Structures are given as structure tokens and as C-alpha cells.
């Protein structure tokens, strides 16, 4: 049947893993089509407009910073694989971030020595344990296939200091853990490297610029993308798949199909896995965005790139019992990256863990009431940390687990996907593969590397 | 193609993959991977580029034969002998 296929590869989902996979396959001459259900690309990492402002969704910052020339760094490997000159990608590193618990605070930058010095002054008897942890992380191969290992258990033994453990885990969990309470140690290593060893940065332009630059590159290689094109099912025939059926009823044949819509999403298209509820992540979030005029920008708004706050001294990462947990969260200042030009406005973004079920069960009026109520509660907690800001906003918006589910198709708005990952990207069908969040890499750079590595292993390496 | 022509092709492909690659002190009998800081993903690009240009199918188990510049030339010489440079 391969001779009759319209496409050599169809990719379901126009997010960053799908686009990266598409570039990789098209670069070597394959006829590739990306199908995106929305009018714009990006999936979780996308953008929208409110009152004339372009607001970015998804990450507050990119992780895995690496300077030009460090060839082995994931960021630079990714650019080589996509054949985009790294020198043409202008980056801005974070100013510095803070982990702020009730009675303790640790600052960190993209230079690990800063975090080490902070630990030396706050927890002086734990520096050698921290050094040992750093060495363990550097030597650990997180991509080797192995059983799930408890990060809590390993850190408990290695650091033997619950507060320091919780402080280190807050940024790593909130930026990439799909499990509650604990985390697979391999995932911990990936996140520790991405955030503490490599660090935060952002591109010079917006995520919109980044997405369209990637897509221009993809199209130069002959890749095709269709927007507003939902997929209804994947056509199966014995051990293979033969293409897709669109929601319009149109059928498209393909020699290979790559699904980037997660395991619950893939289950809707194929019937596998047949127990999709096991693959629903519990962790979702509400994000509030406030846009303020530049003249209201005070020194406190310039100090940090990201503040990971916790009003207690202990931290448990889990779906809250109430609609929102404002006791811990993330405050991000997206303008605070080195060398970004000043603009007329600045933003304050706040992220808190949310309970999907409560938002889901609310009717329209109740949903709007909840959104208003919890947005206010969240801004009150944040006001205690950075001072009053809410009244000065010229534009306010918030998105909930339901908004995330609706626009990204992530089941239950679980931004980090399933707690169970399919690391080799294989499915029961020989020519259907999984890439993206549920393959196991996270973040913008991680999801793109996921698309690249699955295409390398299963599509090109044949 | 002569051995010299094959050598030029291999270096050209590597330069295309990595525009920062430096060939001045390249030892033809030492692993390319260490000297040029390349990884397995980059090696796949060499294989894919040879396939794209010359329709060469290199099976995965033969990738180790591309380890050094000299072993690349030894391996490709019989396969490319009838191909015009």
C-alpha cells in the first residue's frame, strides 16, 4: 500500500513536537503533512490576543539554555538537527529567579555557583550533600530504559533535609512533573539539568515569531500543514495503520503516522490504550495574566524573572481539593530577561495548581464566578509577596484547566500529560508512533527533541 | 569517485551538518565523534545525506564503519566507485 500513499508521514498535532518532527522528516525529502485542529500552530505553547496585547500561552521561559558553541548541549543539538543556524537564534538569559518558602529563600541563575552559595548560607551543613547530588545528576543517563525510581526516596537519603528537598523540587515539579507527590528520578534528572544546570532564557521574539520561523523552514523543505483540520480516527488494518479520517469525513493515506496528541488523545483516534483514564494526568493549573503600563514598574518588578513561592515550609505537589491552591505557585515577570528592550507595558503572570473536576462540573455562571473569585484570591497572595498590582492592570485574563483542555486537547488540562510515558514512542501498530509530552520529554526544547528523536529512530533510521 | 573525492564529499557533508566544524587538525584515523564533538544524531545525518545524494542504503549495523574519516573512505570507496564526482 505504501506506493499508493498520498503522504509518507502524517503528523497529528501542530505543536512544537509535531513541527520539529515535520522539519526533520521533510529535510530528508519525505512528503509530510501536519494536521492541526486550530487556526494557529503551537498547541500548548501558542498565543492569543486580548485588548490589542499578544499574550503567550505555555511556558514562562524556555529551559535548557546553552551558549553558541557548546555542541553537546540539547539546545544546540536540536538546532543542528533542524538545520537552523544557532547563531541566528538570538536568546536572552534570565536575570535570576527565587524559591521563596515561608521562612527560607534561595536565589538561582543560569550559573550553578549562585545556587550553591545560597545553599551554603541558608543550609550550611548541606553543601557537600548538594554537591554530591549535582554529580549524581551529571552522571545519570535519564534516557536509559529502567524502572521508575522514587525521587523523594533518593533525595531523602542523599540530602537528608526535607525543607531543602522541597525547595529544590518546587520549580522542577511545577515546570514538568505529570505525577502527584513524587517524580520518576529520570524525570527529576532531566528537569534538574534543564533548569539548574542549563537554565532559563527566552528568544528575542515572541512564541508567535518562533512558531512561524519554524514553519517557514518546514515549508522550505516542502512540508505541508493544514489548519482547522481535526482528525476523527486513524485507519487501522491488522498490524499497520493506513492513514487518517478527518472530522470532515475526508480520508488521507499515509505510509506512517505520528501522533502528538498524548495517550488519551491517541486512544480517541485508535481505541488504544483501551484504559485511557489511567493516562489522565492529575496536575493542571490556572494562569492569570495582568498587563500593566511601564510607569507602574517598580524595583520589585525588576528583581526576578520567576518567583516560585510557597507560604508554608513544606511542599506537596498534588491536585488541590479546592478549585485552586493559592498557597504555592509561580509568579513570572516575562520582561525580566537580560537585554530585552523596554516596552510600553509589562506583564505579571501567576500560576496555581487547579482541580479540573471542580472547574468541569461548574455550569457557565458558576464557572465565571469561580474564575473571578479565585483570580482575586490568587492576586491577594501574590500582593503579599510583590505588593499591590491588580488595580493597575490595563488588561487582565486568566485561563483554567478547561481552557487548556479546549485549546490544546490535553485531557483534563493536564499540561504535562500522562504520568505514564511511552519512552520508545511505539504503539501496537508497526507504523504508528507517539511523540511529544507523553513520550516523556517536556518543555519547548524537550518536546522538540522528542519529535526529532522519534523521527530519527522510527522514520529515518529504516 | 576517487578516494580524494570521497573524502571531500564526507567533509562537505559534515560541514553542512555543523557549520562550526574545524578540519585543520583532523586525524583521519581517529574517531570523528571525539574530534568534532559529534553525537549519534549527527551520524544519522551523514547517513541520511549519503542516502539522499547517492541513494546509498547504509544498514544500522554498518554505522560503526563510518567512525573515522579513513574508515568512511574505505567503506564508501567500493559503493561509490561508479558514481561520477
Interface residues (C-beta under 8 A of the other chain):
Chain A: X28 X29 X69 X71 X72 X77 X80 X81 X83 X85 X452 X453 X456 X460 X461
Chain B: X17 X18 X19 X20 X37 X38 X39 X41 X42 X44 X45 X48 X51 X52 X60
